Amino acid sequence: MRSNLAINDRLLVQARRAGCHRTKGETVNAALAECVTRRKQLALLGLFGRIDFDPAYDYKRDRRAKRR
């Protein structure tokens, strides 16, 4: 999908250099992917302390049971 965007040229050049990207499009796509990843991480941090932890849970036992 093509779009015309007003992007700060200086910021775009800095982002391209910092990320070692070859093109403007590659730079913008990488920045968008990074933004989405960061927002998902922040959403997970919001769950910290809200999910109960079961100290008796043995993930290794469950992993072995799934292999059988």
ABEGO torsion letter per residue (X at the ends): XBBBBBBBAAAAAAAAAAAGBABAAAAAAAAAAAAAAAAAAAAAAAABGABBBBAABBAAAAAAAAAX
